[in-house]
Amino acid sequence: MHGVGVMVWMVTPFLVAILAMQTVKFSLLVNYLIPTD
């Protein structure tokens, strides 16, 4: 159980970074397809 906790603790920042990159890419795509000016 302790080993699993350490693994989750180490993997979580990578998942957060990937999620953030996907969100940024999606927002850029939306801004490209739907000009907001």
PDB file of N, H, CA, C and O in Angstrom:
ATOM      1  N   MET A   1       0.836  -1.200   0.000  1.00  0.00           N
ATOM      2  CA  MET A   1       0.000   0.000   0.000  1.00  0.00           C
ATOM      3  C   MET A   1       0.873   1.252   0.000  1.00  0.00           C
ATOM      4  O   MET A   1       0.581   2.222  -0.700  1.00  0.00           O
ATOM      5  N   HIS A   2       1.939   1.223   0.787  1.00  0.00           N
ATOM      6  H   HIS A   2       2.176   0.436   1.356  1.00  0.00           H
ATOM      7  CA  HIS A   2       2.835   2.385   0.828  1.00  0.00           C
ATOM      8  C   HIS A   2       3.489   2.618  -0.527  1.00  0.00           C
ATOM      9  O   HIS A   2       3.619   3.757  -0.977  1.00  0.00           O
ATOM     10  N   GLY A   3       3.901   1.520  -1.180  1.00  0.00           N
ATOM     11  H   GLY A   3       3.795   0.595  -0.815  1.00  0.00           H
ATOM     12  CA  GLY A   3       4.526   1.647  -2.497  1.00  0.00           C
ATOM     13  C   GLY A   3       3.562   2.241  -3.514  1.00  0.00           C
ATOM     14  O   GLY A   3       3.949   3.068  -4.339  1.00  0.00           O
ATOM     15  N   VAL A   4       2.297   1.813  -3.450  1.00  0.00           N
ATOM     16  H   VAL A   4       1.982   1.141  -2.780  1.00  0.00           H
ATOM     17  CA  VAL A   4       1.295   2.346  -4.375  1.00  0.00           C
ATOM     18  C   VAL A   4       1.098   3.840  -4.127  1.00  0.00           C
ATOM     19  O   VAL A   4       0.970   4.617  -5.073  1.00  0.00           O
ATOM     20  N   GLY A   5       1.074   4.241  -2.856  1.00  0.00           N
ATOM     21  H   GLY A   5       1.178   3.610  -2.087  1.00  0.00           H
ATOM     22  CA  GLY A   5       0.907   5.654  -2.528  1.00  0.00           C
ATOM     23  C   GLY A   5       2.046   6.491  -3.096  1.00  0.00           C
ATOM     24  O   GLY A   5       1.818   7.573  -3.637  1.00  0.00           O
ATOM     25  N   VAL A   6       3.280   5.983  -2.973  1.00  0.00           N
ATOM     26  H   VAL A   6       3.465   5.104  -2.534  1.00  0.00           H
ATOM     27  CA  VAL A   6       4.439   6.713  -3.509  1.00  0.00           C
ATOM     28  C   VAL A   6       4.333   6.812  -5.027  1.00  0.00           C
ATOM     29  O   VAL A   6       4.628   7.859  -5.604  1.00  0.00           O
ATOM     30  N   MET A   7       3.910   5.721  -5.678  1.00  0.00           N
ATOM     31  H   MET A   7       3.671   4.871  -5.209  1.00  0.00           H
ATOM     32  CA  MET A   7       3.794   5.716  -7.135  1.00  0.00           C
ATOM     33  C   MET A   7       2.749   6.737  -7.588  1.00  0.00           C
ATOM     34  O   MET A   7       2.975   7.488  -8.537  1.00  0.00           O
ATOM     35  N   VAL A   8       1.604   6.757  -6.902  1.00  0.00           N
ATOM     36  H   VAL A   8       1.421   6.147  -6.131  1.00  0.00           H
ATOM     37  CA  VAL A   8       0.554   7.725  -7.244  1.00  0.00           C
ATOM     38  C   VAL A   8       1.065   9.146  -7.036  1.00  0.00           C
ATOM     39  O   VAL A   8       0.806  10.033  -7.849  1.00  0.00           O
ATOM     40  N   TRP A   9       1.796   9.355  -5.933  1.00  0.00           N
ATOM     41  H   TRP A   9       2.006   8.635  -5.272  1.00  0.00           H
ATOM     42  CA  TRP A   9       2.320  10.689  -5.617  1.00  0.00           C
ATOM     43  C   TRP A   9       3.302  11.159  -6.693  1.00  0.00           C
ATOM     44  O   TRP A   9       3.369  12.350  -6.998  1.00  0.00           O
ATOM     45  N   MET A  10       4.066  10.216  -7.271  1.00  0.00           N
ATOM     46  H   MET A  10       4.012   9.249  -7.023  1.00  0.00           H
ATOM     47  CA  MET A  10       5.038  10.582  -8.306  1.00  0.00           C
ATOM     48  C   MET A  10       4.367  10.777  -9.665  1.00  0.00           C
ATOM     49  O   MET A  10       4.810  11.607 -10.458  1.00  0.00           O
ATOM     50  N   VAL A  11       3.306  10.023  -9.939  1.00  0.00           N
ATOM     51  H   VAL A  11       2.946   9.348  -9.294  1.00  0.00           H
ATOM     52  CA  VAL A  11       2.660  10.076 -11.257  1.00  0.00           C
ATOM     53  C   VAL A  11       1.704  11.264 -11.374  1.00  0.00           C
ATOM     54  O   VAL A  11       1.515  11.805 -12.463  1.00  0.00           O
ATOM     55  N   THR A  12       1.104  11.669 -10.252  1.00  0.00           N
ATOM     56  H   THR A  12       1.258  11.230  -9.367  1.00  0.00           H
ATOM     57  CA  THR A  12       0.092  12.732 -10.289  1.00  0.00           C
ATOM     58  C   THR A  12       0.578  14.018 -10.979  1.00  0.00           C
ATOM     59  O   THR A  12      -0.163  14.555 -11.803  1.00  0.00           O
ATOM     60  N   PRO A  13       1.784  14.544 -10.690  1.00  0.00           N
ATOM     61  CA  PRO A  13       2.224  15.772 -11.370  1.00  0.00           C
ATOM     62  C   PRO A  13       2.273  15.619 -12.884  1.00  0.00           C
ATOM     63  O   PRO A  13       1.968  16.565 -13.612  1.00  0.00           O
ATOM     64  N   PHE A  14       2.660  14.416 -13.376  1.00  0.00           N
ATOM     65  H   PHE A  14       2.907  13.648 -12.785  1.00  0.00           H
ATOM     66  CA  PHE A  14       2.696  14.205 -14.820  1.00  0.00           C
ATOM     67  C   PHE A  14       1.286  14.254 -15.398  1.00  0.00           C
ATOM     68  O   PHE A  14       1.061  14.851 -16.451  1.00  0.00           O
ATOM     69  N   LEU A  15       0.335  13.623 -14.706  1.00  0.00           N
ATOM     70  H   LEU A  15       0.518  13.138 -13.850  1.00  0.00           H
ATOM     71  CA  LEU A  15      -1.052  13.641 -15.176  1.00  0.00           C
ATOM     72  C   LEU A  15      -1.592  15.065 -15.190  1.00  0.00           C
ATOM     73  O   LEU A  15      -2.291  15.457 -16.124  1.00  0.00           O
ATOM     74  N   VAL A  16      -1.270  15.839 -14.158  1.00  0.00           N
ATOM     75  H   VAL A  16      -0.702  15.521 -13.399  1.00  0.00           H
ATOM     76  CA  VAL A  16      -1.729  17.234 -14.095  1.00  0.00           C
ATOM     77  C   VAL A  16      -1.123  18.036 -15.247  1.00  0.00           C
ATOM     78  O   VAL A  16      -1.810  18.847 -15.868  1.00  0.00           O
ATOM     79  N   ALA A  17       0.159  17.812 -15.532  1.00  0.00           N
ATOM     80  H   ALA A  17       0.717  17.153 -15.027  1.00  0.00           H
ATOM     81  CA  ALA A  17       0.817  18.536 -16.619  1.00  0.00           C
ATOM     82  C   ALA A  17       0.200  18.172 -17.965  1.00  0.00           C
ATOM     83  O   ALA A  17      -0.031  19.047 -18.800  1.00  0.00           O
ATOM     84  N   ILE A  18      -0.068  16.887 -18.177  1.00  0.00           N
ATOM     85  H   ILE A  18       0.118  16.177 -17.499  1.00  0.00           H
ATOM     86  CA  ILE A  18      -0.677  16.441 -19.432  1.00  0.00           C
ATOM     87  C   ILE A  18      -2.067  17.053 -19.578  1.00  0.00           C
ATOM     88  O   ILE A  18      -2.429  17.534 -20.652  1.00  0.00           O
ATOM     89  N   LEU A  19      -2.838  17.034 -18.501  1.00  0.00           N
ATOM     90  H   LEU A  19      -2.543  16.644 -17.628  1.00  0.00           H
ATOM     91  CA  LEU A  19      -4.187  17.603 -18.539  1.00  0.00           C
ATOM     92  C   LEU A  19      -4.125  19.098 -18.853  1.00  0.00           C
ATOM     93  O   LEU A  19      -4.935  19.606 -19.628  1.00  0.00           O
ATOM     94  N   ALA A  20      -3.169  19.797 -18.255  1.00  0.00           N
ATOM     95  H   ALA A  20      -2.511  19.384 -17.625  1.00  0.00           H
ATOM     96  CA  ALA A  20      -3.030  21.231 -18.502  1.00  0.00           C
ATOM     97  C   ALA A  20      -2.665  21.489 -19.963  1.00  0.00           C
ATOM     98  O   ALA A  20      -3.200  22.410 -20.579  1.00  0.00           O
ATOM     99  N   MET A  21      -1.763  20.689 -20.521  1.00  0.00           N
ATOM    100  H   MET A  21      -1.328  19.941 -20.021  1.00  0.00           H
ATOM    101  CA  MET A  21      -1.375  20.864 -21.920  1.00  0.00           C
ATOM    102  C   MET A  21      -2.562  20.621 -22.847  1.00  0.00           C
ATOM    103  O   MET A  21      -2.765  21.359 -23.811  1.00  0.00           O
ATOM    104  N   GLN A  22      -3.355  19.571 -22.548  1.00  0.00           N
ATOM    105  H   GLN A  22      -3.190  18.972 -21.765  1.00  0.00           H
ATOM    106  CA  GLN A  22      -4.533  19.288 -23.367  1.00  0.00           C
ATOM    107  C   GLN A  22      -5.519  20.452 -23.294  1.00  0.00           C
ATOM    108  O   GLN A  22      -6.111  20.831 -24.304  1.00  0.00           O
ATOM    109  N   THR A  23      -5.695  21.017 -22.104  1.00  0.00           N
ATOM    110  H   THR A  23      -5.214  20.709 -21.283  1.00  0.00           H
ATOM    111  CA  THR A  23      -6.620  22.138 -21.941  1.00  0.00           C
ATOM    112  C   THR A  23      -6.144  23.348 -22.742  1.00  0.00           C
ATOM    113  O   THR A  23      -6.944  24.021 -23.392  1.00  0.00           O
ATOM    114  N   VAL A  24      -4.840  23.621 -22.693  1.00  0.00           N
ATOM    115  H   VAL A  24      -4.190  23.074 -22.165  1.00  0.00           H
ATOM    116  CA  VAL A  24      -4.287  24.759 -23.439  1.00  0.00           C
ATOM    117  C   VAL A  24      -4.459  24.535 -24.936  1.00  0.00           C
ATOM    118  O   VAL A  24      -4.852  25.448 -25.662  1.00  0.00           O
ATOM    119  N   LYS A  25      -4.161  23.309 -25.403  1.00  0.00           N
ATOM    120  H   LYS A  25      -3.842  22.568 -24.813  1.00  0.00           H
ATOM    121  CA  LYS A  25      -4.307  23.015 -26.826  1.00  0.00           C
ATOM    122  C   LYS A  25      -5.756  23.182 -27.266  1.00  0.00           C
ATOM    123  O   LYS A  25      -6.028  23.732 -28.334  1.00  0.00           O
ATOM    124  N   PHE A  26      -6.683  22.707 -26.442  1.00  0.00           N
ATOM    125  H   PHE A  26      -6.463  22.260 -25.575  1.00  0.00           H
ATOM    126  CA  PHE A  26      -8.101  22.808 -26.781  1.00  0.00           C
ATOM    127  C   PHE A  26      -8.543  24.263 -26.845  1.00  0.00           C
ATOM    128  O   PHE A  26      -9.273  24.652 -27.757  1.00  0.00           O
ATOM    129  N   SER A  27      -8.105  25.069 -25.881  1.00  0.00           N
ATOM    130  H   SER A  27      -7.512  24.754 -25.141  1.00  0.00           H
ATOM    131  CA  SER A  27      -8.506  26.479 -25.871  1.00  0.00           C
ATOM    132  C   SER A  27      -7.901  27.217 -27.069  1.00  0.00           C
ATOM    133  O   SER A  27      -8.546  28.089 -27.651  1.00  0.00           O
ATOM    134  N   LEU A  28      -6.662  26.869 -27.439  1.00  0.00           N
ATOM    135  H   LEU A  28      -6.138  26.161 -26.966  1.00  0.00           H
ATOM    136  CA  LEU A  28      -6.056  27.486 -28.614  1.00  0.00           C
ATOM    137  C   LEU A  28      -6.821  27.098 -29.875  1.00  0.00           C
ATOM    138  O   LEU A  28      -7.034  27.929 -30.758  1.00  0.00           O
ATOM    139  N   LEU A  29      -7.232  25.840 -29.956  1.00  0.00           N
ATOM    140  H   LEU A  29      -7.059  25.165 -29.239  1.00  0.00           H
ATOM    141  CA  LEU A  29      -8.001  25.374 -31.110  1.00  0.00           C
ATOM    142  C   LEU A  29      -9.336  26.103 -31.197  1.00  0.00           C
ATOM    143  O   LEU A  29      -9.755  26.515 -32.279  1.00  0.00           O
ATOM    144  N   VAL A  30     -10.003  26.262 -30.053  1.00  0.00           N
ATOM    145  H   VAL A  30      -9.663  25.927 -29.174  1.00  0.00           H
ATOM    146  CA  VAL A  30     -11.284  26.978 -30.026  1.00  0.00           C
ATOM    147  C   VAL A  30     -11.081  28.433 -30.450  1.00  0.00           C
ATOM    148  O   VAL A  30     -11.876  28.975 -31.217  1.00  0.00           O
ATOM    149  N   ASN A  31     -10.025  29.059 -29.956  1.00  0.00           N
ATOM    150  H   ASN A  31      -9.379  28.620 -29.332  1.00  0.00           H
ATOM    151  CA  ASN A  31      -9.752  30.452 -30.328  1.00  0.00           C
ATOM    152  C   ASN A  31      -9.448  30.571 -31.822  1.00  0.00           C
ATOM    153  O   ASN A  31      -9.768  31.584 -32.445  1.00  0.00           O
ATOM    154  N   TYR A  32      -8.829  29.534 -32.396  1.00  0.00           N
ATOM    155  H   TYR A  32      -8.569  28.712 -31.890  1.00  0.00           H
ATOM    156  CA  TYR A  32      -8.510  29.552 -33.823  1.00  0.00           C
ATOM    157  C   TYR A  32      -9.777  29.378 -34.664  1.00  0.00           C
ATOM    158  O   TYR A  32      -9.964  30.057 -35.673  1.00  0.00           O
ATOM    159  N   LEU A  33     -10.644  28.455 -34.230  1.00  0.00           N
ATOM    160  H   LEU A  33     -10.492  27.903 -33.410  1.00  0.00           H
ATOM    161  CA  LEU A  33     -11.857  28.168 -35.000  1.00  0.00           C
ATOM    162  C   LEU A  33     -12.922  29.240 -34.809  1.00  0.00           C
ATOM    163  O   LEU A  33     -13.693  29.525 -35.725  1.00  0.00           O
ATOM    164  N   ILE A  34     -12.966  29.834 -33.617  1.00  0.00           N
ATOM    165  H   ILE A  34     -12.340  29.602 -32.873  1.00  0.00           H
ATOM    166  CA  ILE A  34     -14.004  30.824 -33.303  1.00  0.00           C
ATOM    167  C   ILE A  34     -13.323  32.131 -32.902  1.00  0.00           C
ATOM    168  O   ILE A  34     -13.069  32.359 -31.719  1.00  0.00           O
ATOM    169  N   PRO A  35     -13.026  32.989 -33.879  1.00  0.00           N
ATOM    170  CA  PRO A  35     -12.362  34.257 -33.552  1.00  0.00           C
ATOM    171  C   PRO A  35     -13.236  35.099 -32.630  1.00  0.00           C
ATOM    172  O   PRO A  35     -14.426  35.291 -32.882  1.00  0.00           O
ATOM    173  N   THR A  36     -12.631  35.592 -31.569  1.00  0.00           N
ATOM    174  H   THR A  36     -11.664  35.436 -31.364  1.00  0.00           H
ATOM    175  CA  THR A  36     -13.396  36.370 -30.585  1.00  0.00           C
ATOM    176  C   THR A  36     -12.905  37.815 -30.612  1.00  0.00           C
ATOM    177  O   THR A  36     -12.223  38.277 -29.698  1.00  0.00           O
ATOM    178  N   ASP A  37     -13.276  38.527 -31.704  1.00  0.00           N
ATOM    179  H   ASP A  37     -13.830  38.152 -32.447  1.00  0.00           H
ATOM    180  CA  ASP A  37     -12.956  39.947 -31.726  1.00  0.00           C
ATOM    181  C   ASP A  37     -14.148  40.727 -32.262  1.00  0.00           C
ATOM    182  O   ASP A  37     -14.089  41.952 -32.365  1.00  0.00           O
TER     183      ASP A  37
END
